Each structure stands twice: as C-alpha cells, then as structure tokens.
Amino acid sequence: MYTFRLLTILFLFIALQARSQNKEPYKYPPSEVVTIKSKVLNEDRKVYIHFPKVDSADLNKRFPVLYLMDADNHFELLAHYVDYLSRPDVLAMPKMIVVGIPNTNRTRDLTPTKSITNYMGKPDSGSYKFSGGNENFLKFIETELIPMIDKNYKTEPYKILAGHSFGGISALNCMLTHPDMFNAYIAISPSLWWDNEYLLKLTDEKLKKGSVLNKKIFYSSGNEGGNNSFFHKGLLKLDSTIANKKLKGLDYIYKHYPTETHMTEPIVAYFDALRFIFKDWGKQR
C-alpha cells in the first residue's frame, strides 16, 4: 500500500511538472509564444502572437498586423481591444493579428541615442548606461521579426507600430528614420524629454514642409504633472511642429487625457488610437 501511494504521488508530481513546463503564458486571450534566435540582437527574443477569431468566411483572408512594444504590460489589453472592436456586432475595425514584443533590456532597445541624462536633466548612469540601441532594435523588427511573421501567418501588408513612454519615442523614431516600415504609428505619452528633446529636433529636421507622408499617427499625453510637465509640453511642441509642416497625406491627432496618469493613460488611449486609425474603415467596406 505504501509503495502504491508513493508511486501515485510520484506520478502526480511528474504530471504536474509536465503541465507546469508546458504552461502557456497567455491562456486568455489565447496566444502563441514564439522564440526568435536573433542574430541582430545576439539574444533569444520571445514574441506573443494573438490571432483574430475566424469563421468559415475568414479562412482564406489575410490580416493586418499590430506590432506592440512593452508587451509585458499591454499585450493583453490590445488583444482584447482588437477582438472587441472587430466583433461582428461592433465592426469598428478589421480583424487583426497582434504581435507583442516583451522587453529584455528596455532602455537599450527603446531609446534612440546614448544618453545618461534623466527627465530632471540630471545624470543617471546607473539607469541609462546601456541606452541608445533603438536602431538595432528596429533592425531586428525589420529584418527578423516581420519576415518571420509574414512567412508563418496570414498577413496583409498593412502594419501598425505602437508603444508607450520609451516605446512612444521608439515608434516616432521609426516613423522618422524608417518611414516605409509601417503604415500607422501609435505613441502614447512618448518620452520626448529624452536626450534634450532629441526626437523633437529630429522631427523638425526630417519632416520637410509640404512633403508627402502617407501615414497615420496618434499621439497622446496624460496628467503627468499638470500642464507644465515635460510630457505635456513636449507633446504640444510635437503637435505644433507637425501642424506647421503641412504634410501631404498625413492623418494625425493629438489627444490629452487630463484625468489619466502615465500608467492609466494607455487604457483609454490605445482604444482611441485604434478607433482613429480605422475611422474610415467602415465606409470602405
């Protein structure tokens, strides 16, 4: 009897171990977890991939793709929003694949320049000593991640890049330096204070007055210290610069959320961003 119980306990332990090892990080919304051995970044990178719910009419369809930075925090949120807004009884946007990119070294990957100056203008070598790797990170997305997604999943060419805070400046930097990578960009409270407002200067430099930029851009700020905060002032400068450029083909909007903090703003802003990007989708159906 003792041996039988021991074997039973051992069997259950092994079964539980097997279940634990095979456990998926995201049960709901159901998503795949794929590991890419990145030569560009010289590390393994996991990505979360959420598929639209399909019926028999969708079997041969291809889908646009939303690439989301900071997937550690926002992947589930965006996957739920996309599922809801594309439901047959809502139909505010098409069904879409969501690709979430979780972080390994966030500051390295999402900042465009090497800088150790924090938002207060003071040196912080401890937090920012590995900064400035955004170009390499964008190269990973362009040459490794997107080709892998396009090869293995039913994608159409339309792509969106979305990010919050450091992810917001990464999205803007991509638009300015690699404008052909994506069709639309979402920058939620981008950290425009970074490196003495580097992105604001780059925006003024790269966007030539009256030039053509067939993109959609949504950018926003929350109540991150009031109207005199560096976030709010930076977004006002960005909005003014883009407006003064009078770019052809650009559809953009700036939204301010005075009742939201830096961390609650994505809850409302991402929803509004998707509605903005696909505002004309219903008319085209």
C-alpha positions in Angstrom: 0.0 0.0 0.0 2.8 2.4 0.9 4.6 1.7 -2.4 1.4 2.2 -4.3 0.8 5.6 -2.6 4.4 6.6 -3.2 4.1 5.7 -6.9 0.8 7.6 -7.1 2.4 10.7 -5.6 5.4 10.4 -7.8 3.1 10.1 -10.9 1.1 13.1 -9.9 4.3 15.1 -9.3 5.7 14.2 -12.7 2.3 15.1 -14.3 2.2 18.4 -12.5 5.8 19.1 -13.6 4.9 18.4 -17.2 1.9 20.7 -17.0 4.0 23.4 -15.4 6.7 23.2 -18.1 4.1 23.3 -20.9 2.1 26.1 -19.4 1.4 28.9 -21.8 2.0 32.5 -20.5 -1.3 33.6 -22.1 -4.3 31.4 -21.7 -6.8 34.2 -22.4 -6.7 35.8 -24.8 -5.4 32.6 -26.5 -2.0 33.4 -28.0 1.1 31.7 -29.2 4.6 32.3 -27.7 7.4 32.1 -30.2 11.1 32.4 -29.5 13.4 34.0 -32.2 17.1 33.5 -32.0 18.0 37.0 -33.0 21.4 37.4 -34.8 20.9 41.2 -34.8 20.4 41.5 -31.0 22.5 38.4 -30.2 19.9 37.0 -27.9 16.7 34.9 -27.8 13.6 37.1 -28.0 10.1 35.9 -27.2 7.1 37.3 -29.0 3.4 36.9 -28.2 1.1 36.3 -31.2 -2.6 36.8 -30.9 -4.8 35.7 -33.8 -8.3 37.0 -34.7 -11.2 34.8 -34.2 -12.2 33.4 -37.6 -15.2 31.7 -39.0 -15.6 29.8 -42.3 -15.8 33.1 -44.2 -12.4 34.1 -43.0 -10.4 31.0 -43.8 -8.8 32.5 -46.9 -8.4 36.0 -45.5 -5.2 37.8 -44.7 -5.0 40.2 -41.8 -3.2 43.5 -40.9 -0.7 43.3 -38.1 -0.2 45.4 -35.0 3.3 45.3 -33.6 3.3 46.3 -29.9 6.3 47.2 -27.8 6.2 46.8 -24.0 4.1 43.6 -24.4 4.9 42.8 -20.8 2.3 45.4 -19.8 0.0 46.0 -22.7 -0.3 42.8 -24.8 -3.5 41.5 -23.2 -5.1 45.0 -23.3 -4.5 45.4 -27.0 -5.5 41.9 -27.9 -8.8 42.4 -26.1 -9.4 45.7 -27.7 -8.8 44.3 -31.2 -11.1 41.3 -30.6 -13.8 43.6 -29.3 -13.6 46.3 -32.0 -13.6 43.7 -34.8 -16.6 41.8 -33.4 -19.5 41.3 -35.9 -21.8 43.4 -33.8 -19.3 46.2 -33.4 -17.2 46.2 -36.7 -15.2 49.3 -35.9 -12.1 47.8 -37.4 -10.9 44.7 -39.3 -9.8 41.6 -37.6 -6.1 41.8 -36.9 -3.0 39.9 -35.7 -1.4 41.4 -32.6 2.4 40.7 -32.2 3.6 41.7 -28.7 7.3 42.2 -28.1 8.2 41.8 -24.4 11.4 43.5 -23.1 14.8 42.2 -22.2 16.7 45.5 -21.9 14.0 48.1 -22.3 16.2 51.2 -22.1 18.7 49.8 -24.5 16.1 48.9 -27.2 13.7 51.7 -27.0 15.9 54.8 -26.8 17.3 56.3 -30.0 20.5 57.9 -28.6 23.2 57.2 -26.0 22.3 59.5 -23.0 22.6 59.3 -19.2 20.5 62.4 -18.5 17.2 61.7 -16.9 13.9 63.6 -17.2 15.0 66.0 -14.5 18.1 66.9 -16.5 20.4 65.2 -14.1 23.0 62.4 -14.9 21.9 58.9 -14.2 24.5 56.5 -15.5 23.0 53.6 -13.5 19.7 53.6 -15.3 20.7 54.7 -18.7 24.3 53.4 -19.3 23.0 50.9 -21.9 20.8 53.4 -23.7 20.9 54.1 -27.4 20.1 50.8 -29.1 16.9 51.6 -30.8 18.4 51.5 -34.3 19.5 47.9 -33.7 16.1 47.0 -32.2 14.3 48.4 -35.3 16.7 46.4 -37.5 15.6 43.3 -35.5 11.9 44.1 -36.2 12.5 44.9 -39.9 14.9 42.0 -40.8 13.9 39.2 -38.4 10.6 39.7 -36.8 8.4 41.0 -39.6 9.8 38.4 -42.1 9.1 35.6 -39.6 5.5 36.8 -39.1 4.8 37.2 -42.8 6.3 33.8 -43.6 4.3 31.9 -41.0 1.0 33.7 -40.7 -1.7 35.1 -43.0 -0.7 38.7 -43.0 -1.5 41.6 -45.3 0.9 44.5 -45.9 -0.8 47.0 -43.6 1.2 47.2 -40.3 1.0 49.4 -37.2 3.7 50.1 -34.6 2.6 51.0 -31.1 4.4 52.0 -27.9 4.1 53.8 -24.6 6.6 56.2 -23.0 10.1 54.9 -24.2 8.0 52.8 -26.6 6.4 56.0 -27.8 9.7 57.6 -28.8 10.7 54.4 -30.4 7.6 54.5 -32.6 8.2 58.1 -33.6 11.9 57.4 -34.3 10.9 54.5 -36.5 8.5 56.8 -38.5 11.2 59.4 -39.0 14.1 57.1 -39.8 12.4 54.1 -41.4 9.2 55.6 -42.8 8.4 52.6 -45.1 8.3 50.0 -42.3 4.8 50.8 -41.0 1.6 52.4 -42.2 0.5 53.8 -38.9 2.1 54.7 -35.6 0.8 55.0 -32.0 2.8 56.9 -29.5 1.2 57.0 -26.0 3.0 59.7 -23.8 6.2 59.4 -25.7 9.2 60.5 -23.6 10.1 63.5 -25.7 12.3 64.8 -22.9 14.9 62.1 -23.8 18.4 63.5 -24.6 17.5 67.1 -24.5 14.4 66.7 -26.7 16.3 64.7 -29.4 13.1 63.5 -31.0 11.5 66.9 -31.3 14.7 68.2 -33.1 14.7 65.1 -35.3 11.0 65.7 -36.2 11.8 69.2 -37.3 14.8 68.1 -39.3 13.3 65.0 -41.1 9.8 66.3 -41.9 10.2 68.8 -44.7 7.5 71.4 -45.1 4.9 70.4 -47.7 6.4 67.0 -48.2 4.3 63.8 -48.6 3.9 61.4 -45.7 1.1 58.9 -46.3 0.8 57.7 -42.7 -1.5 57.8 -39.7 -0.2 59.0 -36.4 -1.9 59.0 -33.0 0.0 60.6 -30.0 -1.2 61.5 -26.6 -0.3 62.7 -23.1 -1.9 62.2 -19.7 -1.9 64.2 -16.4 1.8 63.6 -15.7 2.5 66.6 -13.6 0.0 69.1 -15.0 0.1 71.4 -18.0 3.6 72.5 -17.2 5.0 68.9 -17.2 7.7 67.9 -19.6 5.4 65.3 -21.1 2.6 67.8 -21.8 4.9 70.5 -23.1 6.7 68.0 -25.3 3.5 66.8 -26.9 2.3 70.3 -27.6 5.7 71.1 -29.3 5.4 67.9 -31.4 1.8 68.7 -32.4 2.8 72.3 -33.3 5.7 71.1 -35.4 3.7 68.6 -37.3 0.9 71.1 -37.9 3.4 73.7 -39.2 4.9 71.3 -41.7 1.6 71.0 -43.6 2.5 67.4 -44.7 0.5 65.9 -47.5 -1.2 62.6 -46.9 -0.6 62.6 -43.2 -3.6 61.9 -40.9 -2.8 62.7 -37.3 -4.3 63.5 -34.0 -3.1 64.6 -30.6 -5.2 63.7 -27.5 -4.7 64.9 -24.0 -6.1 62.9 -21.1 -6.1 65.2 -18.0 -7.7 62.7 -15.7 -5.3 59.8 -16.5 -1.9 59.1 -15.0 1.1 58.0 -17.0 0.2 54.4 -16.3 -3.6 54.5 -16.7 -3.5 56.5 -19.9 -2.8 53.5 -22.2 -6.1 52.0 -21.1 -8.1 54.8 -22.8 -5.5 56.0 -25.4 -4.9 52.7 -27.1 -8.7 52.2 -27.6 -9.0 55.7 -29.1 -5.9 55.1 -31.2 -7.5 52.1 -32.9 -10.7 54.0 -33.4 -8.8 56.8 -35.0 -6.7 54.6 -37.3 -9.7 52.8 -38.6 -12.2 55.6 -38.5 -12.8 55.3 -42.3 -12.7 51.5 -42.4 -16.5 51.1 -42.2 -17.0 53.5 -45.1 -14.7 51.5 -47.3 -16.3 48.1 -46.7 
